[in-house]
Amino acid sequence: MTDLVIATRNKGKIAEIARILRFENSDPAATQAIEVRSVAEFDIDDVDETGSTFEENALLKALTVARATGYAALADDSGLSVDALGGAPGIYSARYSGVHGDDAANIEKLLNELSNGRLDRSARFV
């Protein structure tokens, strides 16, 4: 059995990745050979996301977790990119208001920044 550590404490993300691995792999033996684990199972601090892109942050998390656990690791980073704000909040989406994980405050700040007459609110989730 091969252990794969998902570099997140988010139970929803872990379940989603495990589901994808089962769905995408048509060989039942190969699927059973992968044990999906959470970084929460290990005594590891959260990784500081110091990269300047989503890709850099994902790589930083995966490498840090792999080194700390000795297992293969998978990580992602994502966020909202609003065209009228030059791509912001981008990699700062989870802490846009200054408080990490305060969705209501992040949304309020975003809407305030878009309330100055900007008609184009096109955005994408990266």
N, C-alpha and C positions, 0 to 999 in steps of 0.2 A: 504494500500500500504506500502510495506517495502522498505526503502531506503538502497541502497548498494553503498558505496563510494569507487571508484577505486582510489587507492593511486598513481596516476600519473597525470601529466598534458599533457601527450602524447595523442592527440585526436585519433590517429590510434589504440593505445592499448585499449582505452576505447570502441571504436566502435567494435573492435575484441572481447572483453570480452562480450559486450552486444549481439553480434551475437551468440557467443557460448552459452550463457545462453538461448537465444531463441531456438537455434537448439537442444540443449541437453534436453530441457524440453518439453515433448510432450503434457503437459497439458496447453492449452492456458490460462486458468484462473490463473494458477500459474505464468506463464511468465508475464502476465499483472500485477501481484501483486508485481513485483520487479521494482523499479525505480532506474536505474543505474545513478549514479552521479559522477562527477569528483571532485577531491580534489581542482581543480581550482575554484570551486564555493564557497570555504570557504577561510577565511583569515588565512591561515596556511603556515608557512615557509616550504621550502623543508626539508625533514628529512635527517639528516646526516647519511650516510651509514657507520656505524662504526663496523659492523659485520665482521667476518673473513670468512664467507661462504655466498653463494647466499641465502640459507635458512634463516640465521640469519638476513641478510639485509631485506628480504621480511617480516619477522615477525616484525622486528623493525618498518618498514614503516606502516604495517597494524595496529599494536597496537597504534602507535603514532597518526595516523589519526583517529582511532576509539575513542580514548580518547578525542581528540580535537573536534570531531564533534558530538559525542554521537550516531553515527550510526555504523552499521556493516561495516567493511572495508576489501577490498581485495587488496593485493599487490603482486608483483613479483619482482624478480631480475634476471638478466641474463647477459651472456657475452660469450666471446670466450675463449676457453681453448686449447692451443697449446701444444701438447705432448713434442716436442723438447725443449720447454721453461719451462718445469715442471708445466704446467697448466696455465702459464701466457698468456695473461694478466688477465684472470679470473675476479674476482670481481672489478678489476680496469679497465676493458675494456673501459668504457666511458671516462676515464681520464688517460689513459695509457701514453700519451705524456706529461702529467702534466697540460693540459688544458681540462677541462670538456667539452665534446661534440664536440671537434674538430676532426671529423672523419678522415680527410685527414692527420692530424699530427699523429693520433693514428696508422693509416695504415702505414705511412712512418716509424715510429719507429719500428713497428712489422716487416716489411720487412727488415729493416736494421739489426735487431737482427737475422733474419733468413738467412742473406746473407753470413754468415761466413762458408759456405760449408756444412751446415746441409741439408742433403737430405730428411730427414723425416719431412714433413710439415703437418702431419696429425693433425687434430684439430676437435673440435666439438663446437657447440653452445649450451650452457647450459641454 
